[in-house]
Amino acid sequence: MVKKLIPWLALGATALTIHAAWNVRQLRRPQPPAGEVTEKVAVLIPARDEEQHIGPTIESVRAQERVTRLAIHVLDDGSGDATAIIAKSIASKDARVSVHEEADEAPPPGWLGKNYACARLSDSVDADVLIFLDADVRLEPLAIASLVNELRSGGFDLVAPYPRQEASGLLERLVQPLLVWSWATTVPLRVAESRQWASMSVANGQLLTFDATAYRTIDGHSSVSNDVIEDVALMRRVREAGMRAVTVDGSQLATCRMYESSTDLLDGYTKSAWAAFGGPLGSIFVNNALLGLYVLPALAAVFGRGRTRAWGLLGYAAGVTGRLVVAKATGERQLPDALAHPASIIAFVVINKISWWRHLNGTTEWKGRSV
């Protein structure tokens, strides 16, 4: 029975790779304006135990070009390290930087920590454009000018770029590339943009650019207070409100290394992976589809014979090619990492199972707080 499925699985993987190649060619890539950005732009950085990152991140914002009215707001969310000290040291030299300190307390009922921090930050600023930036993201000098230009020239209310994802350790190099590959392979972004379907929302909370009025119209992070995948939820809220949101390539604008170790990566993904596919049935369906499309053909290529092996080789090659196409378009590592695509899929499926286990047992935590 499985042998009979291999040709169909290989064809399915091939079709998805063709779609990915088309998709990344269609991706919007924000460009800087010809002149200066004169609107009031506020960059909002929630930070908790980010002493390794907060300095370079703030400095990358301070170095922005062609933005004449820039304010940088950092919220130290009860850090137990030197995050606040570093941020305040920079603020003492630059009036554009403000540091807000909060006690190390659990967020109110119905809130998750990051969402609450972002909501508090947004309440404290008066600006035309709000940019939410994670404390481990580095911006290129023209990033903000390019994002505001895309926001205004495209008539959007939310621009959601995907920064280039940096990966170093083995587990990082297996799992991190799937972050971009997954939506590039499965979500027709130009259709999503033209139709503005909420169900096709793709966003990355590492970097979000909002028209401030639109953000307040949807009640900002208060509207997604308990969503673990708050970035996608925010884009859905924008589209559901009849406004326009778009996913863009941010690989030339920003970089991010999300996790410093395999333990951090596992904790980071398991805090939210359980919520990625609409419930347990959705997770089961997606996990099985991934294993079928990208692992079974690879096994057939190794252990099959004759036509089964040939189809398996086609399926494996399609998966690797898809990874290469997306990695090349977004500046990520290509080889030899793409060759391990079946192992990447297996690693993700295992993480998804761990995520569900922790969620159902109430043991999910992130940075010392229950999720």
C-alpha positions as CSV (number, residue, x, y, z in Angstrom):
1,M,0.0,0.0,0.0
2,V,2.8,2.5,0.9
3,K,4.6,1.7,-2.3
4,K,1.6,2.7,-4.3
5,L,1.5,6.0,-2.5
6,I,5.1,7.0,-3.2
7,P,4.5,8.3,-6.7
8,W,1.6,10.5,-5.5
9,L,3.7,11.8,-2.6
10,A,6.6,12.6,-4.8
11,L,4.3,14.5,-7.2
12,G,2.8,16.3,-4.3
13,A,6.2,17.4,-3.0
14,T,7.1,18.5,-6.5
15,A,4.0,20.6,-6.9
16,L,4.7,22.3,-3.6
17,T,8.2,23.1,-4.6
18,I,7.0,24.6,-7.8
19,H,4.6,26.7,-5.8
20,A,7.5,27.8,-3.4
21,A,9.6,28.9,-6.4
22,W,6.7,31.0,-7.7
23,N,5.9,32.3,-4.3
24,V,9.4,33.7,-3.4
25,R,9.6,35.4,-6.8
26,Q,6.4,37.2,-6.0
27,L,7.5,38.3,-2.5
28,R,7.5,42.0,-1.9
29,R,10.9,43.4,-1.0
30,P,10.6,46.8,0.7
31,Q,12.8,49.6,-0.7
32,P,13.8,52.9,0.9
33,P,12.1,56.1,-0.1
34,A,13.8,58.7,-2.3
35,G,13.7,61.2,0.6
36,E,13.3,61.3,4.3
37,V,10.6,59.7,6.4
38,T,9.1,62.6,8.3
39,E,6.3,60.8,10.2
40,K,6.7,60.1,13.9
41,V,8.0,56.6,14.2
42,A,8.1,54.7,17.5
43,V,10.2,51.5,17.9
44,L,8.9,49.4,20.8
45,I,11.2,46.8,22.2
46,P,9.9,44.4,25.0
47,A,12.9,42.8,26.7
48,R,13.2,40.2,29.5
49,D,16.6,38.8,30.3
50,E,18.2,40.0,27.1
51,E,21.5,41.4,28.3
52,Q,23.3,39.6,25.5
53,H,21.2,41.2,22.8
54,I,19.6,44.5,24.0
55,G,22.7,46.7,23.4
56,P,23.3,45.7,19.7
57,T,19.6,45.8,19.0
58,I,19.1,49.4,20.3
59,E,22.3,50.5,18.5
60,S,20.9,49.1,15.3
61,V,17.8,51.2,15.7
62,R,19.8,54.3,16.7
63,A,21.7,53.9,13.4
64,Q,18.6,54.1,11.2
65,E,18.9,56.5,8.2
66,R,16.3,58.7,6.6
67,V,14.0,58.7,9.6
68,T,13.9,62.2,11.1
69,R,11.5,61.7,14.0
70,L,12.4,58.5,15.7
71,A,11.7,57.4,19.3
72,I,12.9,54.2,20.8
73,H,11.0,52.7,23.8
74,V,12.4,49.7,25.7
75,L,10.4,47.9,28.3
76,D,12.5,45.9,30.8
77,D,10.0,43.3,31.8
78,G,11.3,42.2,35.2
79,S,14.7,41.1,34.0
80,G,17.0,39.4,36.4
81,D,20.1,40.3,34.5
82,A,21.7,43.6,33.3
83,T,19.1,44.3,30.5
84,A,17.8,47.5,32.2
85,I,21.3,48.7,33.1
86,I,22.6,48.4,29.5
87,A,19.5,50.0,28.0
88,K,19.6,52.9,30.5
89,S,23.3,53.5,29.7
90,I,22.4,53.9,26.1
91,A,19.4,56.1,26.9
92,S,21.7,58.5,28.9
93,K,23.5,59.3,25.7
94,D,20.5,59.6,23.4
95,A,17.3,61.4,24.2
96,R,15.5,59.4,21.6
97,V,15.8,56.3,23.8
98,S,13.4,55.8,26.8
99,V,13.5,52.8,29.2
100,H,10.5,51.7,31.1
101,E,11.0,49.3,34.0
102,E,8.4,46.9,35.3
103,A,8.6,44.6,38.3
104,D,9.1,40.8,37.8
105,E,5.4,39.9,38.2
106,A,3.2,37.5,36.3
107,P,0.9,39.2,33.8
108,P,-2.7,39.7,34.7
109,P,-5.2,36.8,34.1
110,G,-5.9,36.4,30.4
111,W,-2.5,37.8,29.3
112,L,0.7,36.3,28.1
113,G,3.9,38.1,29.1
114,K,5.1,39.4,25.7
115,N,1.6,40.5,24.7
116,Y,1.2,42.4,27.9
117,A,4.6,44.1,27.5
118,C,3.8,45.2,24.0
119,A,0.4,46.6,25.1
120,R,2.0,48.6,27.9
121,L,4.6,49.9,25.5
122,S,2.1,51.0,22.9
123,D,0.1,52.8,25.6
124,S,3.0,55.1,26.4
125,V,3.7,56.5,22.9
126,D,2.3,59.0,20.5
127,A,3.4,58.2,17.0
128,D,2.1,57.8,13.4
129,V,3.9,54.4,12.9
130,L,4.5,51.7,15.5
131,I,7.3,49.2,15.0
132,F,7.4,46.2,17.4
133,L,10.9,44.8,17.5
134,D,12.1,41.8,19.5
135,A,15.2,42.4,21.6
136,D,17.3,39.9,19.6
137,V,16.8,41.5,16.1
138,R,19.4,43.6,14.3
139,L,18.2,46.1,11.8
140,E,20.1,47.3,8.7
141,P,20.5,51.1,8.4
142,L,17.6,51.6,6.0
143,A,15.2,49.0,7.5
144,I,12.8,51.4,9.1
145,A,12.7,53.8,6.2
146,S,12.0,50.9,3.8
147,L,9.2,49.5,6.0
148,V,7.5,52.8,6.4
149,N,7.8,53.4,2.7
150,E,6.2,50.0,2.0
151,L,3.4,50.7,4.5
152,R,2.5,54.0,2.9
153,S,3.2,53.4,-0.8
154,G,1.3,50.1,-0.7
155,G,-1.6,51.5,1.3
156,F,-1.2,48.9,4.0
157,D,-2.1,49.0,7.7
158,L,0.4,46.3,8.7
159,V,3.6,45.3,7.0
160,A,5.0,42.0,8.4
161,P,8.6,41.3,7.3
162,Y,10.4,38.1,8.0
163,P,13.9,38.8,9.1
164,R,16.7,36.5,8.0
165,Q,16.9,33.7,10.5
166,E,20.4,32.8,11.7
167,A,21.2,29.3,12.9
168,S,24.3,27.8,14.3
169,G,23.9,24.6,16.3
170,L,22.7,21.3,14.8
171,L,19.1,21.5,16.0
172,E,18.9,25.1,15.0
173,R,20.1,24.3,11.5
174,L,17.6,21.5,11.3
175,V,14.5,23.4,12.5
176,Q,15.0,27.1,11.9
177,P,14.9,27.0,8.1
178,L,11.4,25.5,8.3
179,L,10.1,28.7,9.7
180,V,10.2,30.5,6.3
181,W,10.1,27.4,4.1
182,S,6.7,26.3,5.6
183,W,4.7,29.4,4.6
184,A,6.7,30.0,1.4
185,T,5.7,26.5,0.3
186,T,2.1,26.4,1.4
187,V,0.6,29.9,1.5
188,P,-0.1,31.7,-1.9
189,L,1.0,35.1,-0.7
190,R,-0.1,37.2,-3.6
191,V,-3.6,35.6,-3.4
192,A,-3.6,36.3,0.3
193,E,-2.6,39.9,-0.4
194,S,-5.2,40.6,-3.1
195,R,-8.0,38.8,-1.2
196,Q,-6.9,39.8,2.3
197,W,-8.2,36.5,3.7
198,A,-7.6,36.3,7.4
199,S,-7.1,32.5,7.1
200,M,-3.9,33.1,5.0
201,S,-2.2,35.4,7.5
202,V,1.6,35.0,7.8
203,A,3.5,37.2,10.2
204,N,6.5,37.2,12.4
205,G,6.4,39.0,15.8
206,Q,10.1,39.6,15.6
207,L,9.4,42.7,13.5
208,L,5.9,44.2,12.8
209,T,5.2,47.7,11.3
210,F,1.8,49.1,12.0
211,D,-0.1,52.3,11.1
212,A,-0.7,53.5,14.6
213,T,-4.4,54.3,14.0
214,A,-5.0,50.9,12.6
215,Y,-3.3,49.3,15.5
216,R,-5.5,51.1,18.0
217,T,-8.6,50.4,15.9
218,I,-8.2,46.7,16.4
219,D,-7.3,47.3,20.1
220,G,-3.7,46.3,19.5
221,H,-2.3,43.5,21.6
222,S,-5.3,43.6,23.9
223,S,-7.2,41.9,21.1
224,V,-4.7,39.0,21.2
225,S,-3.9,39.1,24.9
226,N,-3.8,35.3,25.4
227,D,-2.7,34.2,21.9
228,V,0.6,32.3,21.9
229,I,1.0,33.0,18.2
230,E,0.1,36.6,18.6
231,D,1.8,37.9,15.4
232,V,-0.5,35.8,13.1
233,A,-3.5,36.7,15.3
234,L,-2.7,40.4,14.9
235,M,-2.7,40.1,11.1
236,R,-6.0,38.3,11.2
237,R,-7.5,41.0,13.3
238,V,-6.3,43.7,10.8
239,R,-7.9,41.8,7.9
240,E,-11.0,40.9,9.8
241,A,-11.5,44.7,10.4
242,G,-11.4,45.4,6.7
243,M,-7.9,46.8,6.7
244,R,-4.9,45.7,4.6
245,A,-1.9,43.6,5.8
246,V,1.0,42.1,3.8
247,T,3.8,39.7,4.4
248,V,7.2,40.8,2.9
249,D,10.7,39.6,2.7
250,G,12.7,41.1,5.5
251,S,16.0,39.2,4.9
252,Q,17.7,42.3,3.6
253,L,16.4,44.5,6.4
254,A,16.9,42.5,9.6
255,T,18.5,39.4,11.1
256,C,17.7,37.3,14.1
257,R,19.1,34.4,15.9
258,M,16.1,33.3,17.9
259,Y,17.8,30.8,20.2
260,E,21.3,30.4,21.6
261,S,21.1,26.7,22.4
262,S,19.1,23.6,21.7
263,T,17.4,23.8,25.1
264,D,16.2,27.4,24.3
265,L,15.0,26.3,20.9
266,L,13.1,23.4,22.3
267,D,11.5,25.6,25.0
268,G,10.8,28.3,22.4
269,Y,9.0,26.2,19.9
270,T,7.2,24.0,22.4
271,K,5.5,27.0,24.0
272,S,3.6,27.7,20.8
273,A,3.8,24.8,18.3
274,W,0.7,23.1,19.8
275,A,-1.4,26.1,18.7
276,A,0.0,26.3,15.1
277,F,-2.6,24.1,13.4
278,G,-5.9,24.8,14.9
279,G,-6.0,22.0,17.5
280,P,-5.0,18.4,17.9
281,L,-6.7,17.1,14.7
282,G,-5.0,19.8,12.7
283,S,-1.6,18.9,14.2
284,I,-2.1,15.2,13.5
285,F,-3.1,16.0,9.9
286,V,-0.2,18.4,9.2
287,N,2.4,16.2,10.9
288,N,1.3,13.1,8.9
289,A,1.2,15.1,5.7
290,L,4.8,16.3,6.3
291,L,6.0,12.9,7.0
292,G,4.3,11.5,4.0
293,L,5.4,14.1,1.6
294,Y,9.0,14.5,2.7
295,V,10.1,11.5,4.7
296,L,8.5,8.5,3.1
297,P,9.9,9.3,-0.4
298,A,13.4,9.7,1.1
299,L,13.0,6.2,2.8
300,A,11.8,4.8,-0.6
301,A,14.9,6.3,-2.3
302,V,17.1,4.4,0.2
303,F,15.3,1.2,0.7
304,G,13.0,0.9,-2.4
305,R,13.7,-0.8,-5.7
306,G,13.1,0.0,-9.3
307,R,10.3,2.4,-9.9
308,T,9.6,2.9,-6.2
309,R,13.2,4.0,-5.7
310,A,13.0,6.3,-8.7
311,W,9.8,8.0,-7.4
312,G,11.4,8.2,-4.0
313,L,14.4,10.0,-5.4
314,L,12.1,12.5,-7.2
315,G,10.3,13.2,-3.9
316,Y,13.5,13.6,-2.0
317,A,14.9,15.9,-4.7
318,A,11.8,18.0,-4.7
319,G,12.0,18.5,-0.9
320,V,15.7,19.5,-1.1
321,T,15.1,21.8,-4.1
322,G,12.3,23.5,-2.2
323,R,14.5,24.2,0.7
324,L,17.3,25.5,-1.7
325,V,14.9,27.8,-3.5
326,V,13.6,29.4,-0.3
327,A,17.0,29.6,1.3
328,K,18.5,31.3,-1.7
329,A,15.7,33.9,-1.9
330,T,15.8,34.7,1.8
331,G,19.6,34.6,2.4
332,E,19.7,31.6,4.6
333,R,22.2,28.7,4.5
334,Q,21.7,26.4,1.6
335,L,24.1,23.5,1.6
336,P,24.6,21.0,3.1
337,D,21.6,21.9,5.3
338,A,18.9,21.4,2.6
339,L,20.1,17.8,2.1
340,A,18.9,17.0,5.6
341,H,15.3,18.1,4.8
342,P,13.7,14.8,5.9
343,A,15.6,15.0,9.2
344,S,14.3,18.5,9.6
345,I,10.7,17.3,9.2
346,I,11.2,14.5,11.7
347,A,12.7,17.0,14.2
348,F,9.7,19.3,13.8
349,V,7.2,16.5,14.3
350,V,8.9,15.5,17.5
351,I,8.9,19.1,18.7
352,N,5.2,19.4,17.9
353,K,4.5,16.2,19.9
354,I,6.5,17.5,22.9
355,S,4.7,20.8,22.6
356,W,1.3,19.1,22.9
357,W,2.6,16.9,25.8
358,R,3.7,20.0,27.8
359,H,0.6,21.9,26.9
360,L,-1.8,19.2,28.0
361,N,0.2,18.6,31.2
362,G,0.4,22.3,32.0
363,T,4.2,22.4,32.1
364,T,4.9,24.9,29.3
365,E,7.2,27.7,30.4
366,W,9.1,30.5,28.7
367,K,11.6,32.7,30.5
368,G,10.4,31.5,33.9
369,R,6.7,32.1,33.3
370,S,4.0,29.6,32.7
371,V,2.4,29.8,29.2
